Every structure is written in structure tokens, then in C-alpha cells.
Amino acid sequence: MEESAWKLFDRVAADYDQVAPFFAEFGRAIVDVLDPPAGCRLLDLGCGRGALTAPALARGCAVTAVDASPAMVEHLAADFPAASAYVMDAQALDLPSESFDLVVSSFVVHVLDDPAAGVAEAYRVLAPGGRFAFTGGSARTSYDGRGVQPDADAFPLGRRLDALFQEFAAHLPPNGSMGRPVDAADLLEEAGFGDLREEQAEVRIEFGDNAMLWRWAMSHGYRAFIEDLPVDRREEFHRRVLELPAGDRVLRRVTGVWSGRRPA
Ligand SMILES: C[S@@+](CC[C@H](N)C(=O)[O-])C[C@H]1O[C@@H](n2cnc3c(N)ncnc32)[C@H](O)[C@@H]1O
């Protein structure tokens, strides 16, 4: 996949998080983990439709929300007028240095063309002593030990979906699909952050049936993977999603919430 990730998100913005509140639930869980106080100047970096912005506003934070996708920002601005929302590249922020207490980026850093540039910008706009936290895409994590999530057997849908993606990844063209694993600790340390922390956020999302699961898959980043498959494989992938066991309805996902503090 050669085009920048935000273009895919711009295309799917109307449906994004509308089939199932996957990102909204994660946003709530992430904000609970970070527990920002009222009045906190919070930057939602790669805000999408406001998964983090909504719970941050509910806590009385002063929220600035930026995303490279104009359609995402339009939805966010309409739904959450209390936030200051801008179309902006996370890798080159048009925001003053040292102007936020907390910068949060949920499921964005690993889809940037240059993840280190995004993390460096988060550092620049944070006030000394402020914290940057992000989720998604880290290849180095301790939360799942041997790669097995606790209770994975009680919620096999995630494991089955992962196995499907792994199987079909063999059919992607070179450089296919969106995003790449990042190393959260390296990224944070290289940008100058200290006091590194790894916490966890978890969601459980119920899908009425596999048709809904498919519509959800097509409404966010999974779509890049599916569109990058050759047409015959894409049809097979679709069929295999529809054939997943009918009784297995709850998708449980856990992400690390990796964060570091800009030295005071
Ligand atoms: C998986 S979505 C996450 C959105 C939101 N944080 C959430 O949790 O729902 C990734 C978001 O990153 C945005 N994005 C991708 N590249 C970007 C960039 N260079 N600058 C700003 N936003 C970007 C996309 O437009 C998309 O909204």
C-alpha cells in the first residue's frame, strides 16, 4: 500500500466506528487509564471521529483534536463542537511548542509514514513534565507475555480473526497493507521521553452476526488489508469471515497504552 494511510480513513469516515463502537470503547478505556484532570490541555493526535476526544471532553479537558483526514475532522467538529478541531499532519503540527499537558494518540503512530516524526512532534508540543501516550502496533510489549492474551480461550473470535489475517497476508503484494510494527519503548526513548510506562486498555465488542463483522472490517484499517488482496483472494477472505463459527460473537482486544514523560 503506497498511499498515505489517512486517505483510506478519509474514504471510510462516514462509516468509521458506526457499525460497532470499537474505537469509542477503546477511547473510553484509554482515557480511564490516563485519568486526565479537568482543565488538562489535551491533544488528540490522529483523532478520527473523536474516540478519545469524547471521554476527554466529558472529564472537562480542553481538547484540541487533529487528523490528516478532512472527512474525519468534519465529523468530529459536528459531533463535538467543544473541541478545537483541525486538519493537520501529525508529523508536522501547526501548533505552538510546549502548549499541551497530555498528548494522546490512539491507533495512529504505526500507520504514519514516519512514526518517529509524529512522536517527535508530540514531544515538541508538550509542556515540560507533560506526558505522551499512544496505542496500537507495538512489536515490543510485555502485557501478553508469550503472545497469548489472558482469557483468549474464552473469546476465540480475536484469535480466529488474527489467524485469518495471518493466512491471507501471504497473498499481499510487496509493501501491501497498512502500517508496520513499531517499538514503543525505542520510539519514546529516541524522542527524549523518560519515565516510560506500559499500561493496558481492553474492549469487548459484540457482533450480531458475521455480516456485521464484515461491515465493521470494511469500515476501518482492516479495509486496507482486504483491498490490497488480489480479487479472488479478497472474495475468499470475505467468505471465510462469513463462515466463522456463529456462536462466537464477542471480540475481545487488549492494547498496550505506552507513554513517556517529557522531562520537566
Ligand atoms: C485507526 S484511526 C484512529 C482514529 C482515532 N484515534 C480513534 O481511535 O478512533 C487512524 C487515524 O489516523 C489518521 N492519520 C493517519 N495518518 C495521519 C497523519 N499523517 N496525520 C494525522 N492523522 C493521520 C487517520 O486519518 C485516522 O483517522
The ligand as a Gaussian input file, in Angstrom:
#p B3LYP/6-31G(d) Opt

LIG

0 1
 C       -7.211000       3.845000      13.278000
 S       -7.639000       5.521000      13.054000
 C       -7.705000       6.061000      14.753000
 C       -8.542000       7.298000      14.914000
 C       -8.857000       7.655000      16.362000
 N       -7.659000       7.967000      17.106000
 C       -9.621000       6.535000      17.011000
 O       -9.125000       5.945000      17.983000
 O      -10.726000       6.225000      16.526000
 C       -6.152000       6.277000      12.466000
 C       -6.329000       7.762000      12.225000
 O       -5.037000       8.319000      11.938000
 C       -5.239000       9.346000      10.979000
 N       -3.956000       9.637000      10.325000
 C       -3.240000       8.847000       9.503000
 N       -2.121000       9.471000       9.088000
 C       -2.129000      10.696000       9.687000
 C       -1.249000      11.804000       9.690000
 N       -0.116000      11.795000       8.958000
 N       -1.566000      12.883000      10.419000
 C       -2.702000      12.919000      11.155000
 N       -3.592000      11.903000      11.194000
 C       -3.308000      10.800000      10.481000
 C       -6.280000       8.751000      10.055000
 O       -6.882000       9.716000       9.231000
 C       -7.225000       8.104000      11.050000
 O       -8.238000       8.979000      11.448000

